[in-house]
Structure formats: C-alpha cells, structure tokens
C-alpha cells in the first residue's frame, strides 16, 4: 500500500516531534511492505511568518488531496510572540479551527490510558493499595458549540461587553453520539455523556438526542454526567470511565485533565475524523515554545498519533499494534524523556534519560 500524508510540522517543538514520528512511520511501513509520501505544508505561526495568515487555501487543498494529515503543534508564547498581537482571526489557533472546519473533522478522539511502566508517574494516589490502571477515550465534538458560535465585543452604556454564543443542532449531536456508541461497542460498552443540562439549553438538547441514539445500541450502558461532576470523577476514579462523550468546550477541558492523570501530557495522542475516516492526527499537548530547539521534547504522543492514523485512516491494524508495542517495549526497558523521569532519586537511577531524537530512534529500533 502507498500512503499519502500531508504533514504539518508547525511551531515550537512541532518539527522535532514530527521528525521522530516520521522516522517511526518510515520504519514500520518498510518492514510491512508499504511506502509513504509526505506532502509538507504550513499552518499556524510559521504560515503567518511566510504568508501573513495562519491557514492558506493551498494548505487546505493539499490536505484534502492526501489520505490523512499528521501534525505536530502550532502556536507560541501568548505573552511575547508577535503572533498574539494580531486580530484573533489571524492568530495561529485560527488556522487549526479553520482546517478542522474545512476538512469536516467533527469527531476528536483522545485516548487516555496508563502504561504499567509509567504507573508511578500517575499523580493519583494508589487505589486500595494497588497501582492505578485505567483506559478511557474522550470523544469530543469538534466543529460546533461555543468555539464556532457568533461572537462579538461591543460597548453598551460605556461598558465593554463580550458575547460568545454556544449553538448545537440535533444533527451535529447525533453524528458525534453515533461515533461514541460505535467506539463503545468495540470496547467495554459504556458511554458517559457529559453536559450541563441543569443550566444550558444546548445541553438539554444534547441529552435528548444522545438518549435517542442510545436506543439503537441496547448493549451499551448510557449514563449522563454533569461536567463539573465528571471533572471531579476523573481525578477521583478514572477507572469507572470507558467512552466519555462531550461537546466541544467541555471536551477540550476534560481531555486535557484526562491527559495529565496519565503522568505526562507528552503521552497523549489524538485523532480528528470526518465521516469518511479521513483524519488529522496530532499530539494533545501544545507547542511548548520554552523547550523548542533543545531536543528534550517527548515525541511519544506524536508517535502514538501516527499509530492512530495507521489504525483509523488506513486500517493497518498490525502496523499500528507494532508501533504501540514498540513504545511499550521502550518504556519497559527503562528509557525516558525528561518529562517521564521519576521524581524519586532511586527510581530515576533505574531509568535512562533520552533526548527527543534518542527516544524516536529507540522506538524505531524496537519495532518488530
């Protein structure tokens, strides 16, 4: 099989972590008899520097012509970067919102699971004297809600007033709910639907439509969870969750929370899919401009995102398993990037510190 992948290295640590993901992809595809062609495109701050805008029509067309998109990270320091002196529609993050909309990427999948080898890095206390062990996935609606509603700032009676509008229609809710239930059927058959139905009309419609979709999946258990309670339960008892279904803003917040309980946001992959399983694959973390260029970033989230790309957009299950197993083997051998090093001095002595490049090379070596 020949894979055509549009590649957005992006800003900050993006070029470093994408380079290691590409090394791992090249290695696994060669071993399994496939070829890959990369189409490098710009988005975010680097696109602003080159073209004056965070996303060009040419970038969108190149992305559409590929089979999938692999991305590193975009953005910079919001305090010091000149990008954040521009109007909001010209800042790096506007490019991300724009490409999601242009490609119809309405379903964001963010798995959060704890590798046994990193259980000591989990900030949660042991449960019943045992190390924590959880495996959940957040399914976030990505192209509707508060982030895409009407917004404006105006002066009323001499007082500046800002307005952001949250809008969802039943079709948008139904399609993301179906995605969540389909995933649950392949997992432990439980969906936790997150809303704020005690306050918001959009959440009341969300709960109504999700209940309608649930009737088509009698094997799947559905529970409704208020967003504030879900945030609490994620840090109290993440083991209870299987598939967590969220709207755009709630999913944005909860997925970052879920990523941190694994020990490091540098471990969390993500996929954003449209109706045809075309996807954009990126790590859940940001561009980390403070460590950019130092070769200390953790590339594992990007490498695991590449594995998700093999699984979801190309249906290459063995190849995806090979990448994930290589990551697990590398961790079991005691190799760590800086963010994964144990705080305990004695435990740290058992580990070997690797650079970003070193971690990518070691994972590539461990692909079987």
VOBA-1610 file (N, C-alpha, C; in pm, whole numbers, padded with zeros to 5 digits, always signed):
BEGIN
Unk+00084-00119+00000Unk+00000+00000+00000Unk+00088+00125+00000Unk+00047+00227-00077Unk+00115+00355-00073Unk+00029+00454+00003Unk+00087+00517+00105Unk+00017+00614+00187Unk+00062+00753+00147Unk-00033+00844+00132Unk-00001+00984+00106Unk-00046+01066+00226Unk+00048+01130+00292Unk+00020+01200+00417Unk+00064+01345+00407Unk-00029+01437+00429Unk+00006+01578+00441Unk+00065+01599+00581Unk+00175+01671+00587Unk+00249+01683+00713Unk+00264+01829+00753Unk+00209+01862+00870Unk+00220+01997+00926Unk+00311+01989+01047Unk+00437+02025+01030Unk+00529+02023+01144Unk+00491+02130+01245Unk+00457+02247+01195Unk+00405+02352+01282Unk+00511+02432+01353Unk+00480+02472+01477Unk+00562+02566+01551Unk+00623+02500+01675Unk+00709+02575+01744Unk+00765+02527+01869Unk+00836+02395+01854Unk+00797+02297+01935Unk+00859+02165+01929Unk+00804+02080+01815Unk+00708+02134+01740Unk+00644+02058+01634Unk+00740+01990+01538Unk+00835+02063+01479Unk+00927+01998+01385Unk+01008+01885+01448Unk+01042+01898+01577Unk+01122+01794+01643Unk+01042+01666+01662Unk+00921+01678+01711Unk+00842+01559+01741Unk+00788+01493+01615Unk+00757+01575+01514Unk+00710+01518+01387Unk+00822+01441+01318Unk+00944+01489+01328Unk+01056+01418+01268Unk+01069+01277+01324Unk+01047+01262+01455Unk+01058+01129+01515Unk+00939+01041+01478Unk+00821+01099+01467Unk+00704+01022+01423Unk+00725+00972+01280Unk+00783+01056+01196Unk+00809+01014+01059Unk+00913+00903+01053Unk+01013+00909+01138Unk+01111+00802+01145Unk+01045+00669+01181Unk+00958+00672+01280Unk+00889+00550+01322Unk+00795+00501+01212Unk+00723+00593+01148Unk+00635+00554+01038Unk+00714+00491+00924Unk+00823+00555+00886Unk+00906+00501+00778Unk+00954+00360+00811Unk+00991+00340+00938Unk+01044+00209+00979Unk+00938+00101+00975Unk+00822+00128+01032Unk+00719+00024+01038Unk+00663-00005+00900Unk+00647+00098+00817Unk+00591+00075+00684Unk+00687-00002+00595Unk+00816+00026+00607Unk+00914-00050+00530Unk+00914-00197+00572Unk+00905-00222+00702Unk+00908-00360+00750Unk+00784-00439+00705Unk+00673-00368+00686Unk+00550-00436+00647Unk+00518-00421+00498Unk+00614-00370+00423Unk+00599-00369+00279Unk+00517-00258+00220Unk+00507-00144+00289Unk+00433-00029+00238Unk+00528+00086+00206Unk+00477+00184+00133Unk+00553+00307+00107Unk+00470+00427+00150Unk+00538+00538+00173Unk+00467+00659+00217Unk+00527+00781+00149Unk+00440+00872+00110Unk+00480+01001+00052Unk+00428+01111+00143Unk+00518+01202+00183Unk+00480+01315+00267Unk+00465+01441+00182Unk+00361+01517+00209Unk+00342+01648+00147Unk+00351+01752+00258Unk+00462+01823+00265Unk+00484+01919+00373Unk+00408+02048+00346Unk+00330+02091+00445Unk+00250+02213+00433Unk+00265+02294+00561Unk+00235+02425+00552Unk+00249+02515+00666Unk+00113+02552+00724Unk+00109+02563+00856Unk-00010+02613+00925Unk+00033+02671+01059Unk-00039+02770+01107Unk-00007+02828+01237Unk+00089+02945+01224Unk+00176+02958+01324Unk+00269+03070+01327Unk+00364+03073+01210Unk+00415+02957+01169Unk+00508+02954+01056Unk+00440+02998+00927Unk+00311+02971+00916Unk+00236+03018+00799Unk+00215+03169+00805Unk+00194+03223+00925Unk+00183+03368+00940Unk+00313+03435+00897Unk+00424+03377+00939Unk+00554+03435+00904Unk+00577+03433+00753Unk+00531+03327+00687Unk+00555+03312+00543Unk+00449+03385+00459Unk+00321+03368+00498Unk+00213+03416+00411Unk+00127+03527+00473Unk+00145+03553+00601Unk+00064+03656+00665Unk-00066+03606+00723Unk-00099+03480+00700Unk-00221+03420+00754Unk-00187+03281+00810Unk-00265+03233+00909Unk-00233+03104+00971Unk-00272+02983+00887Unk-00357+03003+00787Unk-00403+02892+00703Unk-00434+02944+00565Unk-00371+02886+00463Unk-00395+02929+00325Unk-00486+02831+00253Unk-00546+02876+00145Unk-00629+02788+00062Unk-00544+02674+00006Unk-00419+02703-00026Unk-00331+02599-00080Unk-00307+02488+00022Unk-00290+02526+00149Unk-00273+02425+00254Unk-00396+02336+00264Unk-00512+02397+00260Unk-00636+02319+00267Unk-00647+02223+00150Unk-00617+02269+00030Unk-00629+02183-00088Unk-00528+02069-00084Unk-00407+02097-00039Unk-00308+01990-00028Unk-00351+01887+00076Unk-00405+01934+00186Unk-00453+01842+00289Unk-00565+01754+00235Unk-00657+01815+00160Unk-00768+01738+00104Unk-00722+01634+00003Unk-00611+01661-00065Unk-00562+01569-00168Unk-00488+01450-00109Unk-00454+01457+00020Unk-00383+01348+00087Unk-00483+01248+00145Unk-00429+01136+00198Unk-00514+01035+00261Unk-00535+01063+00409Unk-00447+01143+00468Unk-00456+01179+00609Unk-00359+01294+00633Unk-00370+01356+00751Unk-00282+01467+00789Unk-00216+01433+00922Unk-00084+01449+00928Unk-00009+01433+01052Unk+00042+01570+01093Unk+00017+01608+01219Unk+00053+01743+01263Unk+00130+01737+01394Unk+00223+01834+01410Unk+00297+01845+01534Unk+00225+01936+01631Unk+00253+02064+01626Unk+00188+02158+01716Unk+00195+02297+01655Unk+00104+02384+01696Unk+00105+02521+01644Unk+00095+02619+01760Unk+00138+02742+01734Unk+00127+02846+01834Unk+00260+02877+01900Unk+00257+02980+01984Unk+00378+03022+02053Unk+00346+03079+02189Unk+00436+03155+02243Unk+00416+03218+02372Unk+00316+03332+02356Unk+00202+03318+02423Unk+00093+03415+02404Unk+00126+03552+02462Unk+00229+03560+02544Unk+00267+03688+02604Unk+00370+03762+02520Unk+00466+03689+02465Unk+00578+03755+02397Unk+00575+03745+02245Unk+00504+03648+02190Unk+00508+03629+02046Unk+00429+03738+01973Unk+00483+03791+01865Unk+00410+03892+01786Unk+00284+03836+01722Unk+00275+03704+01710Unk+00154+03644+01652Unk+00030+03681+01733Unk+00047+03701+01864Unk-00069+03725+01950Unk-00100+03872+01968Unk-00033+03956+01887Unk-00072+04096+01877Unk-00164+04117+01757Unk-00184+04009+01680Unk-00272+04016+01563Unk-00417+03998+01606Unk-00512+04034+01520Unk-00653+04006+01550Unk-00674+03856+01568Unk-00772+03815+01648Unk-00794+03674+01676Unk-00804+03585+01553Unk-00864+03637+01445Unk-00882+03554+01325Unk-00753+03534+01247Unk-00645+03602+01289Unk-00516+03587+01221Unk-00412+03522+01311Unk-00450+03474+01428Unk-00357+03410+01519Unk-00342+03262+01484Unk-00237+03196+01533Unk-00211+03057+01493Unk-00328+02962+01514Unk-00398+02973+01628Unk-00506+02880+01659Unk-00624+02892+01562Unk-00637+03008+01499Unk-00743+03024+01399Unk-00721+02930+01282Unk-00595+02901+01253Unk-00566+02805+01146Unk-00615+02666+01181Unk-00599+02627+01307Unk-00645+02495+01350Unk-00796+02484+01342Unk-00866+02586+01392Unk-01012+02584+01381Unk-01055+02581+01235Unk-00982+02656+01151Unk-01019+02663+01010Unk-01001+02532+00937Unk-00891+02461+00963Unk-00868+02336+00891Unk-00963+02227+00939Unk-00998+02231+01068Unk-01098+02135+01117Unk-01231+02154+01044Unk-01270+02279+01029Unk-01397+02307+00961Unk-01388+02270+00813Unk-01278+02308+00747Unk-01263+02285+00604Unk-01261+02136+00570Unk-01205+02055+00659Unk-01195+01911+00634Unk-01311+01833+00695Unk-01402+01902+00761Unk-01518+01835+00820Unk-01482+01743+00935Unk-01382+01780+01011Unk-01332+01694+01119Unk-01415+01717+01245Unk-01525+01647+01256Unk-01618+01673+01365Unk-01598+01584+01487Unk-01518+01476+01474Unk-01502+01381+01584Unk-01358+01377+01630Unk-01333+01425+01751Unk-01200+01423+01809Unk-01190+01308+01910Unk-01097+01217+01886Unk-01079+01101+01974Unk-00950+01120+02053Unk-00961+01117+02185Unk-00843+01133+02270Unk-00838+01019+02372Unk-00764+00915+02342Unk-00750+00806+02439Unk-00662+00850+02556Unk-00694+00804+02673Unk-00611+00829+02792Unk-00599+00697+02867Unk-00482+00636+02856Unk-00458+00512+02928Unk-00322+00517+02995Unk-00309+00441+03100Unk-00189+00446+03181Unk-00103+00323+03154Unk+00013+00345+03094Unk+00107+00236+03074Unk+00152+00183+03211Unk+00157+00051+03225Unk+00204-00007+03351Unk+00341+00049+03389Unk+00425+00069+03287Unk+00562+00116+03312Unk+00566+00258+03368Unk+00454+00333+03352Unk+00451+00471+03398Unk+00354+00492+03514Unk+00310+00382+03575Unk+00210+00394+03681Unk+00260+00479+03797Unk+00390+00477+03822Unk+00445+00558+03930Unk+00443+00707+03896Unk+00427+00739+03769Unk+00422+00880+03728Unk+00281+00938+03739Unk+00181+00851+03759Unk+00043+00898+03771Unk+00029+00980+03898Unk-00023+01102+03890Unk-00033+01187+04010Unk-00141+01142+04108Unk-00225+01045+04069Unk-00330+00998+04158Unk-00273+00897+04257Unk-00325+00900+04378Unk-00282+00803+04479Unk-00327+00664+04437Unk-00256+00562+04487Unk-00295+00424+04459Unk-00436+00398+04509Unk-00506+00309+04440Unk-00643+00276+04477Unk-00645+00141+04547Unk-00693+00140+04671Unk-00699+00017+04751Unk-00563-00051+04760Unk-00460+00032+04769Unk-00325-00022+04782Unk-00264-00070+04652Unk-00338-00061+04542Unk-00290-00108+04413Unk-00260+00011+04322Unk-00167-00007+04228Unk-00137+00097+04132Unk-00260+00125+04046Unk-00277+00249+04006Unk-00390+00286+03922Unk-00378+00218+03786Unk-00492+00186+03729Unk-00495+00125+03596Unk-00625+00166+03529Unk-00616+00251+03428Unk-00737+00295+03359Unk-00713+00304+03210Unk-00822+00298+03134Unk-00817+00302+02988Unk-00948+00361+02940Unk-00945+00489+02905Unk-01067+00556+02861Unk-01038+00633+02733Unk-01144+00673+02666Unk-01128+00756+02546Unk-01234+00866+02550Unk-01190+00988+02527Unk-01282+01102+02520Unk-01317+01126+02374Unk-01445+01129+02346Unk-01496+01157+02211Unk-01557+01297+02215Unk-01490+01391+02151Unk-01524+01533+02160Unk-01578+01583+02026Unk-01695+01648+02029Unk-01747+01714+01910Unk-01657+01833+01880Unk-01621+01851+01753Unk-01509+01940+01724Unk-01543+02061+01637Unk-01659+02064+01575Unk-01685+02173+01480Unk-01809+02254+01515Unk-01862+02240+01635Unk-01979+02317+01675Unk-01959+02375+01813Unk-02070+02420+01875Unk-02064+02469+02011Unk-02006+02609+02023Unk-01957+02638+02141Unk-01914+02774+02175Unk-01801+02825+02087Unk-01712+02738+02043Unk-01596+02782+01966Unk-01632+02828+01826Unk-01750+02789+01777Unk-01788+02824+01640Unk-01913+02911+01634Unk-01967+02949+01750Unk-02086+03034+01752Unk-02051+03180+01728Unk-02153+03261+01712Unk-02133+03405+01691Unk-02065+03466+01813Unk-01970+03556+01788Unk-01904+03625+01898Unk-01876+03770+01860Unk-01885+03855+01956Unk-01853+03995+01931Unk-01832+04067+02064Unk-01765+04181+02057Unk-01748+04268+02173Unk-01800+04405+02135Unk-01883+04462+02220Unk-01940+04592+02191Unk-01946+04676+02319Unk-01965+04803+02301Unk-01977+04893+02416Unk-02123+04926+02439Unk-02169+04900+02561Unk-02307+04931+02598Unk-02304+05025+02717Unk-02358+05144+02699Unk-02362+05243+02806Unk-02224+05266+02867Unk-02123+05269+02780Unk-01988+05296+02824Unk-01916+05178+02885Unk-01975+05060+02879Unk-01914+04939+02936Unk-01891+04838+02824Unk-01768+04790+02810Unk-01740+04686+02711Unk-01807+04556+02751Unk-01876+04494+02655Unk-01947+04368+02679Unk-01911+04269+02570Unk-01866+04151+02610Unk-01831+04045+02515Unk-01938+03937+02515Unk-01967+03886+02395Unk-02070+03783+02380Unk-02014+03667+02300Unk-02024+03545+02355Unk-01991+03422+02283Unk-02114+03334+02286Unk-02149+03277+02171Unk-02274+03202+02159Unk-02246+03054+02137Unk-02307+02972+02220Unk-02297+02826+02204Unk-02418+02777+02125Unk-02393+02711+02012Unk-02502+02663+01926Unk-02476+02518+01888Unk-02576+02432+01906Unk-02572+02295+01855Unk-02707+02262+01794Unk-02705+02193+01680Unk-02831+02139+01629Unk-02832+01988+01647Unk-02947+01927+01630Unk-02962+01786+01662Unk-02878+01696+01571Unk-02855+01739+01447Unk-02775+01657+01356Unk-02629+01650+01400Unk-02577+01765+01445Unk-02439+01767+01494Unk-02424+01676+01616Unk-02521+01679+01703Unk-02516+01595+01824Unk-02531+01448+01789Unk-02621+01420+01697Unk-02648+01279+01664Unk-02526+01211+01602Unk-02456+01280+01513Unk-02344+01214+01446Unk-02228+01188+01542Unk-02201+01280+01636Unk-02092+01254+01731Unk-02134+01148+01832Unk-02263+01144+01867Unk-02311+01040+01958Unk-02297+00902+01894Unk-02330+00891+01766Unk-02314+00763+01697Unk-02168+00719+01696Unk-02078+00814+01676Unk-01935+00781+01680Unk-01897+00723+01816Unk-01944+00786+01923Unk-01912+00740+02058Unk-01968+00601+02084Unk-02092+00576+02043Unk-02152+00445+02067Unk-02087+00337+01981Unk-02049+00371+01859Unk-01978+00273+01776Unk-01846+00233+01840Unk-01774+00330+01895Unk-01647+00300+01962Unk-01672+00217+02087Unk-01777+00251+02161Unk-01808+00175+02283Unk-01838+00029+02253Unk-01899+00001+02138Unk-01929-00137+02101Unk-01802-00220+02084Unk-01690-00154+02055Unk-01563-00225+02037Unk-01479-00224+02165Unk-01532-00162+02270Unk-01459-00154+02396Unk-01541-00222+02507Unk-01567-00150+02615Unk-01635-00211+02730Unk-01783-00176+02735Unk-01836-00115+02628Unk-01979-00091+02609Unk-02041-00003+02717Unk-01975+00110+02739Unk-02030+00211+02830Unk-02000+00349+02775Unk-02102+00436+02772Unk-02085+00575+02729Unk-02127+00666+02844Unk-02038+00757+02879Unk-02069+00861+02977Unk-02085+00992+02901Unk-02208+01040+02890Unk-02236+01161+02814Unk-02231+01282+02907Unk-02147+01379+02873Unk-02120+01492+02961Unk-02197+01615+02913Unk-02265+01682+03005Unk-02339+01803+02969Unk-02355+01893+03091Unk-02428+01999+03075Unk-02469+02086+03185Unk-02617+02114+03170Unk-02693+02002+03167Unk-02836+02009+03136Unk-02918+02078+03243Unk-02862+02096+03361Unk-02935+02168+03465Unk-02932+02319+03444Unk-02855+02365+03345Unk-02843+02509+03320Unk-02864+02545+03174Unk-02804+02469+03081Unk-02793+02512+02941Unk-02894+02444+02850Unk-02956+02522+02761Unk-03047+02465+02662Unk-02974+02372+02566Unk-02852+02410+02525Unk-02777+02323+02435Unk-02753+02187+02500Unk-02732+02184+02629Unk-02710+02057+02700Unk-02838+01976+02712Unk-02950+02045+02727Unk-03077+01971+02734Unk-03107+01904+02600Unk-03079+01974+02490Unk-03096+01912+02359Unk-02995+01799+02342Unk-02872+01822+02386Unk-02767+01719+02380Unk-02814+01591+02449Unk-02867+01604+02570Unk-02910+01486+02646Unk-03026+01415+02575Unk-03119+01490+02518Unk-03234+01432+02449Unk-03189+01351+02327Unk-03102+01409+02245Unk-03059+01341+02122Unk-02972+01220+02154Unk-02884+01231+02251Unk-02799+01117+02289Unk-02886+01001+02337Unk-02992+01030+02411Unk-03082+00924+02457Unk-03150+00855+02338Unk-03184+00933+02235Unk-03245+00874+02116Unk-03146+00781+02045Unk-03020+00824+02033Unk-02918+00740+01969Unk-02895+00613+02050Unk-02898+00624+02181Unk-02872+00510+02269Unk-02971+00395+02245Unk-03091+00427+02202Unk-03191+00322+02179Unk-03148+00225+02069Unk-03061+00270+01979Unk-03012+00184+01871Unk-02894+00097+01917Unk-02850+00116+02041Unk-02736+00041+02094Unk-02774-00019+02230Unk-02866-00115+02231Unk-02915-00169+02359Unk-02807-00236+02444Unk-02696-00276+02382Unk-02590-00341+02459Unk-02502-00241+02533Unk-02514-00113+02500Unk-02427-00012+02558Unk-02497+00058+02674Unk-02431+00064+02786Unk-02482+00137+02902Unk-02457+00286+02882Unk-02562+00367+02902Unk-02550+00512+02892Unk-02571+00575+03028Unk-02481+00665+03065Unk-02502+00746+03185Unk-02481+00892+03148Unk-02560+00980+03209Unk-02544+01123+03191Unk-02469+01180+03311Unk-02365+01259+03282Unk-02279+01313+03388Unk-02266+01463+03368Unk-02298+01541+03471Unk-02277+01685+03463Unk-02127+01713+03456Unk-02089+01815+03380Unk-01948+01836+03350Unk-01864+01859+03475Unk-01917+01932+03574Unk-01839+01955+03695Unk-01816+01826+03772Unk-01917+01740+03776Unk-01902+01611+03841Unk-01803+01522+03765Unk-01808+01529+03632Unk-01715+01448+03552Unk-01571+01490+03579Unk-01548+01621+03590Unk-01413+01668+03620Unk-01365+01613+03754Unk-01454+01609+03850Unk-01418+01555+03982Unk-01392+01405+03975Unk-01480+01333+03905Unk-01467+01187+03898Unk-01341+01143+03824Unk-01297+01224+03726Unk-01175+01189+03652Unk-01053+01183+03743Unk-01049+01270+03843Unk-00935+01267+03934Unk-00961+01178+04056Unk-01084+01141+04077Unk-01117+01054+04190Unk-01114+00908+04151Unk-01175+00877+04036Unk-01192+00736+04000Unk-01200+00721+03848Unk-01088+00744+03775Unk-01092+00736+03628Unk-01123+00597+03577Unk-01104+00495+03661Unk-01130+00357+03618Unk-01275+00334+03580Unk-01366+00417+03628Unk-01510+00397+03602Unk-01548+00431+03459Unk-01462+00505+03387Unk-01499+00554+03254Unk-01447+00463+03143Unk-01526+00456+03037Unk-01487+00384+02915Unk-01483+00485+02801Unk-01600+00523+02748Unk-01611+00626+02644Unk-01679+00747+02705Unk-01612+00862+02699Unk-01666+00986+02753Unk-01703+01077+02636Unk-01831+01105+02621Unk-01885+01182+02509Unk-01907+01327+02552Unk-01847+01422+02478Unk-01850+01563+02520Unk-01876+01655+02402Unk-01933+01771+02432Unk-01936+01880+02337Unk-01799+01942+02326Unk-01787+02045+02243Unk-01657+02098+02206Unk-01580+02157+02326Unk-01640+02251+02397Unk-01567+02315+02506Unk-01543+02220+02622Unk-01645+02146+02662Unk-01628+02052+02773Unk-01521+01949+02739Unk-01523+01902+02614Unk-01425+01802+02572Unk-01284+01857+02571Unk-01269+01983+02534Unk-01138+02048+02534Unk-01078+02046+02674Unk-01158+02083+02772Unk-01110+02092+02910Unk-01087+01953+02970Unk-01184+01865+02956Unk-01175+01734+03020Unk-01065+01647+02958Unk-01041+01662+02828Unk-00937+01579+02766Unk-00799+01620+02815Unk-00779+01749+02842Unk-00651+01790+02900Unk-00637+01738+03042Unk-00745+01739+03117Unk-00741+01684+03252Unk-00709+01535+03247Unk-00776+01463+03156Unk-00752+01319+03144Unk-00609+01289+03104Unk-00553+01375+03019Unk-00416+01351+02975Unk-00318+01363+03091Unk-00341+01455+03181Unk-00245+01478+03288Unk-00248+01368+03394Unk-00359+01298+03410Unk-00362+01192+03510Unk-00284+01069+03463Unk-00241+01069+03337Unk-00154+00961+03291Unk-00009+00984+03330Unk+00021+01100+03383Unk+00157+01129+03426Unk+00225+01235+03343Unk+00193+01243+03216Unk+00252+01346+03131Unk+00164+01367+03008Unk+00141+01493+02976Unk+00064+01523+02855Unk+00141+01483+02731Unk+00271+01457+02747Unk+00354+01412+02636Unk+00326+01271+02591Unk+00231+01202+02656Unk+00198+01064+02620Unk+00069+01053+02541Unk-00006+01161+02527Unk-00142+01151+02478Unk-00159+01186+02331Unk-00206+01089+02255Unk-00232+01105+02112Unk-00373+01155+02090Unk-00403+01195+01966Unk-00541+01229+01932Unk-00563+01213+01782Unk-00690+01190+01749Unk-00732+01180+01609Unk-00856+01266+01591Unk-00864+01337+01481Unk-00983+01413+01446Unk-01032+01362+01312Unk-01153+01305+01309Unk-01202+01232+01192Unk-01323+01300+01131Unk-01340+01278+00999Unk-01465+01318+00935Unk-01548+01193+00905Unk-01652+01209+00827Unk-01746+01098+00804Unk-01686+00985+00723Unk-01572+01008+00655Unk-01512+00904+00571Unk-01387+00843+00634Unk-01362+00876+00762Unk-01242+00831+00834Unk-01114+00897+00786Unk-01127+01000+00703Unk-01013+01088+00680Unk-00984+01157+00812Unk-00857+01168+00849Unk-00828+01225+00980Unk-00707+01313+00984Unk-00707+01401+01085Unk-00591+01479+01121Unk-00543+01426+01256Unk-00415+01392+01263Unk-00361+01325+01381Unk-00254+01413+01444Unk-00268+01437+01573Unk-00177+01529+01642Unk-00168+01492+01789Unk-00058+01530+01855Unk-00050+01511+01999Unk-00146+01606+02070Unk-00185+01571+02192Unk-00279+01655+02265Unk-00214+01777+02328Unk-00081+01777+02337Unk-00013+01889+02402Unk+00006+02005+02306Unk+00063+02113+02357Unk+00085+02232+02277Unk+00224+02239+02218Unk+00263+02359+02179Unk+00389+02377+02106Unk+00510+02394+02198Unk+00488+02410+02328Unk+00595+02419+02428Unk+00712+02505+02380Unk+00689+02633+02351Unk+00797+02716+02297Unk+00916+02731+02391Unk+00894+02709+02520Unk+01003+02725+02616Unk+01111+02618+02601Unk+01076+02503+02541Unk+01177+02397+02524Unk+01206+02369+02377Unk+01148+02448+02288Unk+01169+02427+02144Unk+01317+02441+02109Unk+01365+02350+02027Unk+01503+02354+01981Unk+01604+02295+02078Unk+01559+02247+02193Unk+01650+02191+02293Unk+01664+02039+02285Unk+01586+01977+02196Unk+01592+01832+02178Unk+01559+01756+02306Unk+01465+01808+02385Unk+01425+01738+02508Unk+01276+01707+02510Unk+01203+01743+02404Unk+01058+01718+02400Unk+01030+01568+02393Unk+00914+01530+02442Unk+00871+01390+02438Unk+00795+01367+02307Unk+00845+01282+02216Unk+00777+01260+02088Unk+00672+01150+02091Unk+00651+01087+02208Unk+00568+00966+02211Unk+00424+00996+02173Unk+00368+01109+02218Unk+00230+01141+02182Unk+00213+01152+02031Unk+00311+01210+01964Unk+00304+01223+01818Unk+00321+01086+01752Unk+00409+01005+01806Unk+00429+00869+01752Unk+00303+00786+01770Unk+00238+00797+01885Unk+00113+00725+01907Unk+00000+00782+01821Unk+00005+00911+01790Unk-00092+00968+01696Unk-00073+00908+01557Unk+00052+00888+01519Unk+00080+00823+01391Unk+00026+00680+01390Unk+00034+00612+01503Unk-00024+00477+01513Unk-00175+00483+01496Unk-00239+00584+01555Unk-00383+00601+01536Unk-00415+00625+01389Unk-00331+00698+01319Unk-00351+00722+01176Unk-00348+00590+01099Unk-00252+00505+01130Unk-00245+00374+01064Unk-00371+00294+01092Unk-00423+00304+01212Unk-00539+00223+01252Unk-00670+00275+01194Unk-00693+00407+01204Unk-00824+00460+01169Unk-00837+00499+01021Unk-00735+00562+00965Unk-00747+00609+00826Unk-00702+00507+00724Unk-00612+00413+00763Unk-00558+00318+00667Unk-00592+00173+00699Unk-00658+00150+00812Unk-00697+00015+00854Unk-00577-00080+00857Unk-00463-00029+00898Unk-00342-00111+00911Unk-00325-00147+01059Unk-00400-00246+01102Unk-00406-00280+01245Unk-00274-00339+01296Unk-00214-00429+01219Unk-00088-00490+01264Unk+00022-00386+01276Unk+00026-00296+01181Unk+00129-00193+01182Unk+00109-00098+01301Unk-00018-00063+01329Unk-00046+00023+01445Unk-00007-00048+01574Unk-00041-00177+01583Unk-00002-00255+01702Unk+00149-00257+01718Unk+00221-00269+01607Unk+00367-00276+01613Unk+00426-00147+01670Unk+00369-00033+01632Unk+00417+00095+01685Unk+00387+00105+01834Unk+00265+00072+01872Unk+00227+00081+02014Unk+00309-00016+02099Unk+00334-00135+02047Unk+00416-00232+02121Unk+00561-00185+02135Unk+00610-00116+02031Unk+00747-00063+02038Unk+00758+00045+02144Unk+00655+00129+02156Unk+00654+00230+02262Unk+00656+00162+02398Unk+00569+00063+02414Unk+00561-00009+02542Unk+00694-00077+02575Unk+00756-00139+02477Unk+00883-00208+02499Unk+00992-00108+02538Unk+00995+00005+02472Unk+01095+00107+02503Unk+01081+00155+02647Unk+00958+00178+02690Unk+00935+00220+02828Unk+00973+00110+02927Unk+00941-00016+02892Unk+00974-00127+02980Unk+01125-00145+02994Unk+01200-00100+02896Unk+01347-00106+02902Unk+01406+00006+02987Unk+01319+00094+03038Unk+01364+00200+03127Unk+01403+00329+03061Unk+01375+00344+02931Unk+01410+00467+02862Unk+01303+00574+02887Unk+01347+00695+02913Unk+01255+00804+02946Unk+01304+00935+02885Unk+01209+01019+02845Unk+01242+01158+02818Unk+01232+01236+02949Unk+01272+01360+02946Unk+01283+01438+03070Unk+01153+01443+03149Unk+01040+01459+03079Unk+00912+01472+03148Unk+00866+01343+03213Unk+00924+01229+03174Unk+00883+01099+03228Unk+00976+01047+03337Unk+01083+01119+03365Unk+01178+01073+03466Unk+01113+01076+03604Unk+01127+00969+03683Unk+01068+00966+03817Unk+01128+01075+03906Unk+01045+01129+03995Unk+01094+01229+04088Unk+01181+01166+04197Unk+01149+01040+04232Unk+01228+00971+04333Unk+01368+00941+04278Unk+01470+00982+04352Unk+01608+00969+04303Unk+01647+00823+04278Unk+01605+00734+04366Unk+01640+00592+04350Unk+01573+00533+04226Unk+01448+00570+04202Unk+01379+00521+04083Unk+01439+00581+03957Unk+01482+00706+03965Unk+01541+00771+03848Unk+01670+00701+03806Unk+01743+00646+03903Unk+01868+00576+03871Unk+01844+00450+03788Unk+01722+00398+03793Unk+01689+00278+03717Unk+01654+00311+03571Unk+01642+00438+03540Unk+01599+00481+03407Unk+01714+00543+03330Unk+01698+00544+03199Unk+01797+00607+03111Unk+01732+00726+03043Unk+01788+00845+03062Unk+01733+00966+03004Unk+01771+00977+02857Unk+01671+01000+02772Unk+01694+01015+02629Unk+01650+01152+02581Unk+01711+01198+02476Unk+01665+01319+02408Unk+01542+01285+02326Unk+01483+01386+02266Unk+01372+01365+02174Unk+01415+01273+02059Unk+01529+01304+02001Unk+01582+01223+01892Unk+01612+01081+01938Unk+01672+01069+02056Unk+01706+00937+02108Unk+01584+00850+02133Unk+01474+00911+02181Unk+01352+00834+02205Unk+01293+00785+02074Unk+01290+00871+01973Unk+01239+00829+01843Unk+01319+00716+01785Unk+01451+00726+01794Unk+01538+00621+01740Unk+01519+00489+01814Unk+01506+00495+01945Unk+01490+00373+02024Unk+01357+00304+01992Unk+01250+00382+01979Unk+01121+00323+01945Unk+01127+00259+01805Unk+01191+00327+01711Unk+01206+00271+01577Unk+01283+00139+01582Unk+01388+00134+01664Unk+01466+00011+01678Unk+01382-00104+01733Unk+01284-00072+01817Unk+01205-00176+01883Unk+01083-00222+01804Unk+01066-00172+01684Unk+00953-00218+01603Unk+00983-00358+01549Unk+00889-00448+01571Unk+00906-00586+01527Unk+00807-00618+01416
//
